[in-house]
Amino acid sequence: KLEVVGREFRLNGSPFYFRGYGDDSSYPITGVSPAAREAHLEHLLRARAAGFNYVRLHTHCEVPEFFEAADEAGIMVQPELSYYGDNPMDHFSYDPIRDATDRWVAFRRHPSWAVACSGNEGFLGARAGEAMYAFLKRIDPDRLVQEEDGRGGLKSDHEGDGRREDFRTGPLSAWWPGSWDPPAPFVCHEYLNLCVKQDSRLEKDFTGAWLPPATRADRAATLAKAGLTHEWGDRLQDAQHAAQKLFQKLGVETARRDPQCDGYCYWTVADVAVYNEKLGFYTAQGWLDPFWRVKRCGATERDFAVFNSPSCLLLDLERLPLAPAGNEKMGGGWGSGRFAESNRVYASGQTIDARFLLAHFESEPLKAPELSWRLEGEDGTVFAKGTRRLGDQALGCARPVADVAIRV
């Protein structure tokens, strides 16, 4: 049972946190979603190993084999109608009631189907939105409903009485903790769309429906204009992947540290390869490459699971206030801002004023846990260490559990 109670999600009565990712139905070899349960199960289990528990299907609904695999993998699914606002994507007639009915008839028995969503980044209009919400709740009262993910460019997320959806959309990138404060739970929309260039070294792998988005010849020509060779280009490509890995960690930690945040949808799980006309190259914004493989110098499943797990410890060195004066965000209305500055360089004799936070969404509360920490050098030398007995810790969002002065 997945429900909204007050301003938080509950799963079977316990606090729940959405650790989601976006899927754009990108299949470079087949061109379309394969009708093969095993293929989807392989992908979903990889996402589960990285800590994810939820997938948003951007403006599309998957094949039955996908839902069968999601049921087995334990990944919740948000299938969407193929709409941007009231604009059908594939030039079919505008009839969301018909399309929502077809989706319900086909997939209503799958426990993995968690959220019924109308589309992407649009607004059906107040009357139509309310009618759609009422219809979806009438045919399927126990499933959560979202009008359109990223509704209206987030502008209307603080408006209305909730009759159009059960939860709201949150920022796309880093924000001040506590500054995003809708009257209902929120899940960050297309969070951390961290684009770099497509890797030309993958050219040989595009043997099916997709042409390679970046070829070695084209990349060589671009590099030559700057007097560089593939050796430099490949090193730069690896550095881009390493930067993505760092910002994935920083970005997810930003969401996890805000006690008012109820989840995120990392954008995206695998590269979609969208052409950026302004910059003249195909983008690579995914955690994995287009073939669901770990990128060179990118985050592995184990790397991602460290900060994307049900529970995590966070080290707060900035001591950011929960909500700064003026309720400011880091950046504009879409939360397109920056990460807080922090001095993470310390000299011998200085003291690190460390605050430990705990976000805990495992199956059971913690009974008198003990926090242990240590400061190590690269060679394994331990410069400082300590332990702290904590009180019982309930399930729920991040909260301070210990303030520790670590002398370097």
C-alpha positions in Angstrom: 0.0 0.0 0.0 1.6 3.2 -1.2 -0.1 6.4 0.0 0.3 10.0 1.0 -0.2 10.8 4.7 0.1 14.5 5.4 3.3 15.6 3.7 5.1 12.3 3.4 4.8 9.0 1.5 4.0 5.8 3.4 4.6 2.3 2.1 2.7 -0.3 4.1 2.4 2.3 6.8 6.1 3.2 7.0 7.9 6.4 5.7 9.0 5.9 2.1 11.5 7.8 0.0 11.5 7.7 -3.9 15.0 7.0 -5.2 14.0 7.1 -8.8 15.5 7.5 -12.3 14.1 8.4 -15.7 13.9 6.1 -18.7 13.4 7.5 -22.2 12.8 4.2 -24.0 16.3 4.3 -25.6 17.1 1.0 -27.4 20.1 1.6 -29.8 20.0 -1.9 -31.3 16.3 -2.7 -31.6 15.0 0.8 -31.9 12.0 -0.2 -29.9 11.5 -1.8 -26.5 12.2 -5.6 -26.8 9.4 -8.0 -26.0 11.8 -9.9 -23.8 11.3 -10.0 -20.0 14.9 -11.2 -19.4 16.4 -8.1 -21.2 14.3 -5.7 -19.0 15.0 -7.7 -15.9 18.8 -7.4 -16.5 18.4 -3.6 -16.7 16.1 -3.3 -13.7 18.3 -5.4 -11.4 21.3 -3.3 -12.3 19.3 -0.2 -11.3 18.2 -1.9 -8.1 21.9 -2.8 -7.3 22.6 1.0 -7.6 20.0 1.7 -5.0 17.0 2.8 -7.2 13.5 1.7 -6.3 11.4 3.6 -8.9 11.5 4.4 -12.6 9.6 7.2 -14.5 8.8 6.3 -18.1 9.0 9.6 -19.9 5.9 10.2 -22.1 5.5 6.5 -22.8 4.3 3.2 -21.4 6.4 0.1 -21.7 5.5 -3.4 -23.0 4.0 -6.1 -20.7 7.4 -7.8 -20.4 8.8 -4.7 -18.8 6.1 -4.7 -16.0 6.6 -8.4 -15.4 10.3 -7.8 -14.9 9.6 -4.7 -12.7 7.3 -6.9 -10.5 10.2 -9.3 -10.0 12.9 -6.7 -9.5 11.0 -4.7 -7.0 11.1 -1.5 -9.0 8.1 0.8 -8.9 6.9 2.2 -12.2 5.4 5.5 -13.3 4.1 4.9 -16.9 3.0 8.0 -18.7 0.6 8.9 -21.4 2.3 10.2 -24.5 1.4 13.9 -23.9 3.2 17.2 -23.5 0.4 19.1 -21.8 -2.6 18.6 -24.1 -0.4 17.8 -27.1 -0.2 14.1 -28.1 3.3 13.2 -29.0 2.6 10.9 -32.0 -0.2 13.0 -33.7 -3.0 10.8 -32.5 -6.3 12.4 -31.2 -6.4 14.1 -27.9 -8.3 11.8 -25.6 -6.5 11.2 -22.3 -9.5 9.4 -20.7 -9.4 6.8 -23.5 -5.6 6.4 -23.2 -5.7 6.2 -19.4 -8.4 3.5 -19.7 -6.3 1.4 -22.1 -3.3 1.7 -19.8 -5.4 0.7 -16.8 -7.0 -2.3 -18.6 -3.5 -3.6 -19.7 -1.5 -3.1 -16.5 -3.8 -2.7 -13.5 -2.8 -6.1 -12.0 1.0 -5.3 -11.8 2.1 -4.4 -8.3 5.0 -2.5 -9.7 2.7 0.2 -11.3 2.8 2.8 -8.5 1.9 6.1 -10.0 -0.6 7.0 -12.7 0.6 10.1 -14.6 -0.9 12.0 -17.5 2.2 13.2 -19.3 5.2 15.5 -19.1 5.9 19.1 -18.2 2.4 20.3 -19.2 -0.9 21.4 -17.7 -4.2 20.0 -18.7 -6.0 23.0 -17.4 -7.7 23.3 -14.0 -11.1 21.8 -15.1 -9.6 19.1 -17.2 -6.9 18.3 -14.6 -9.6 17.9 -11.9 -11.7 15.7 -14.2 -8.7 13.5 -15.0 -7.8 13.1 -11.4 -11.4 12.2 -10.4 -11.6 9.7 -13.2 -8.3 8.0 -12.3 -9.2 7.8 -8.6 -12.7 6.4 -9.5 -11.3 3.5 -11.6 -8.2 2.9 -9.5 -8.6 4.5 -6.0 -5.4 3.0 -4.4 -2.8 4.2 -7.0 -1.1 7.6 -6.6 -1.8 10.2 -9.3 0.3 13.0 -10.7 -1.2 15.3 -13.3 2.0 15.8 -15.4 5.5 15.3 -14.2 7.2 18.7 -14.1 3.8 20.3 -14.4 3.8 23.8 -16.0 7.5 24.3 -15.6 7.0 24.0 -11.8 5.3 27.4 -11.7 2.0 26.0 -10.5 3.4 23.6 -7.9 2.5 25.9 -5.1 -1.0 26.5 -6.3 -4.3 24.7 -6.1 -5.8 22.4 -3.5 -4.3 19.1 -4.6 -7.4 17.9 -6.5 -5.3 17.4 -9.6 -2.5 15.2 -8.1 -1.4 13.5 -4.9 2.2 14.8 -4.9 4.2 17.6 -6.4 7.3 18.2 -8.5 10.6 19.5 -7.1 13.7 21.3 -8.5 15.9 19.9 -11.2 19.2 20.6 -9.4 20.7 21.8 -6.1 18.7 24.0 -3.8 18.9 25.4 -0.3 17.6 22.9 2.2 14.1 23.8 3.2 13.5 26.4 0.4 11.3 24.1 -1.6 8.2 23.8 0.5 5.0 22.8 -1.3 1.9 21.7 0.8 2.3 18.1 -0.2 5.2 15.6 -0.8 7.5 16.4 -3.7 9.8 14.4 -5.9 12.5 16.2 -7.9 11.7 16.3 -11.6 14.4 15.1 -14.0 16.9 15.7 -11.3 20.6 16.4 -12.2 20.4 16.4 -16.0 24.2 16.4 -16.2 25.1 16.5 -19.9 28.5 15.8 -21.5 29.5 14.7 -25.0 28.8 11.2 -26.4 31.8 9.0 -26.3 33.1 8.4 -29.8 34.8 5.2 -28.7 31.4 3.5 -28.7 31.0 4.0 -32.4 31.6 0.3 -33.2 28.8 -0.8 -30.8 26.0 0.9 -32.8 25.2 -2.1 -35.0 21.4 -1.9 -35.0 18.7 0.8 -35.5 20.8 3.8 -34.3 23.6 5.3 -36.2 26.5 6.2 -33.9 25.9 9.7 -32.5 29.6 10.4 -32.3 32.2 8.9 -34.7 35.9 8.7 -34.3 36.4 10.6 -37.6 34.2 13.5 -36.6 35.8 13.7 -33.1 39.3 13.7 -34.7 38.3 16.6 -36.9 37.0 18.6 -34.0 40.1 17.9 -31.9 42.4 18.8 -34.8 41.1 22.3 -34.9 42.5 22.7 -31.4 45.8 20.9 -32.3 44.8 17.9 -30.2 44.8 14.1 -30.9 42.5 11.3 -29.8 44.8 10.7 -26.8 43.8 14.1 -25.4 40.2 13.8 -26.5 39.8 10.4 -24.8 41.3 11.8 -21.6 38.9 14.7 -21.7 36.0 12.3 -22.3 37.0 10.3 -19.2 37.3 13.5 -17.2 33.7 14.4 -18.2 32.5 11.0 -16.9 34.5 11.6 -13.6 32.9 15.0 -13.3 29.4 13.4 -13.8 30.3 10.8 -11.1 31.2 13.6 -8.6 28.1 15.7 -9.3 25.8 12.7 -9.1 27.0 12.2 -5.6 26.9 15.9 -4.6 23.4 16.2 -6.2 21.8 13.2 -4.6 23.3 14.2 -1.2 21.8 17.6 -1.5 18.3 16.0 -2.0 18.9 13.5 0.8 19.9 16.2 3.4 16.7 18.2 3.0 14.1 16.8 5.5 11.3 18.3 3.4 12.4 16.3 0.2 10.5 13.1 -0.4 12.5 11.7 -3.4 14.1 12.4 -6.7 14.1 11.1 -10.3 17.7 11.1 -11.5 17.9 12.1 -15.2 18.5 9.6 -16.8 19.6 6.1 -16.2 21.2 5.7 -19.6 22.3 8.1 -22.3 19.5 9.2 -24.6 21.8 10.9 -27.2 19.9 14.1 -27.9 21.4 16.4 -30.4 22.2 19.9 -29.0 21.9 22.1 -32.0 23.4 25.1 -30.3 26.6 23.3 -29.3 26.7 20.9 -32.2 27.0 17.5 -30.5 25.0 14.7 -29.1 24.6 14.8 -25.3 25.3 12.0 -22.8 23.4 12.8 -19.6 22.9 9.3 -18.2 24.5 7.4 -15.4 25.2 4.6 -17.9 26.1 4.6 -21.6 23.3 3.9 -24.2 23.9 0.2 -23.8 23.4 0.2 -20.0 27.1 -0.1 -19.3 29.2 1.8 -16.7 31.1 4.6 -18.3 34.9 4.8 -18.3 35.7 6.6 -15.1 32.0 6.8 -14.2 30.1 5.5 -11.2 29.6 1.8 -10.8 26.5 0.3 -9.2 28.5 0.0 -5.9 29.6 3.7 -6.1 26.0 4.8 -6.7 24.5 2.7 -3.9 26.7 4.4 -1.3 24.6 7.5 -1.4 21.5 6.1 -3.2 20.7 3.5 -0.6 17.6 3.3 1.6 19.6 4.8 4.5 22.7 6.9 4.4 25.0 9.0 6.6 25.8 12.5 5.4 28.6 14.7 6.6 27.6 18.4 6.8 30.5 20.8 6.8 28.6 23.9 5.6 26.0 24.0 8.4 23.5 25.5 6.0 20.4 26.9 7.6 17.2 24.9 6.8 15.8 27.9 4.9 17.8 31.1 4.4 16.4 34.6 4.5 14.1 35.4 1.7 13.4 31.7 1.1 16.0 31.8 -1.7 16.8 29.0 -4.1 20.1 28.2 -5.6 19.3 29.7 -9.0 16.0 30.2 -10.8 12.5 28.7 -10.4 13.7 25.4 -11.8 16.3 25.2 -9.1 19.1 25.4 -11.7 21.7 26.6 -9.3 24.9 25.6 -7.6 26.3 23.6 -4.8 27.2 25.4 -1.6 30.8 26.4 -1.2 32.8 24.5 1.4 36.4 24.6 2.5 37.4 20.9 2.5 41.2 21.6 2.8 42.5 21.5 6.4 46.0 21.9 7.8 47.5 20.1 10.8 46.2 21.5 14.1 42.9 22.8 12.6 39.5 21.5 13.8 36.8 20.2 11.4 33.4 21.1 12.8 31.5 18.1 11.5 27.8 17.4 11.8 26.6 13.9 10.9 23.1 13.5 9.4 21.2 10.3 9.1 18.4 9.6 6.5 16.8 6.2 7.4 14.4 4.4 5.2 15.2 0.7 5.9 12.5 -1.7 7.1 12.9 -1.2 10.8 14.0 1.7 13.2 17.5 1.5 14.6 17.9 0.6 18.3 20.7 2.6 20.0 23.1 2.5 17.0 26.7 3.5 17.3 28.3 6.0 14.9 32.0 5.4 14.2 34.3 7.6 12.1 37.9 7.9 11.1 40.1 10.3 9.1 42.6 8.4 7.0 45.5 9.4 4.7 45.8 7.9 1.2 48.3 5.3 2.6 45.7 4.1 5.2 47.3 6.0 8.1 44.6 6.9 10.6 45.0 10.5 11.8 41.8 10.7 14.0 38.9 8.5 14.9 36.1 8.2 17.3 32.7 6.7 18.2 29.4 8.1 19.4 26.5 6.2 20.9 23.3 7.5 19.3 19.8 7.2 20.6 17.1 5.2 18.9 16.5 6.3 15.4 13.1 6.2 13.8 12.4 5.8 10.1 12.3 9.1 8.1 14.1 11.9 6.5 17.6 13.3 7.3 18.1 14.6 10.8 21.3 15.6 12.8 22.5 12.8 15.0 26.0 14.0 16.1 28.2 17.1 16.2 31.9 16.1 16.3 35.0 18.3 16.5 37.7 16.4 14.5 41.2 17.7 15.2 43.5 17.2 12.2 
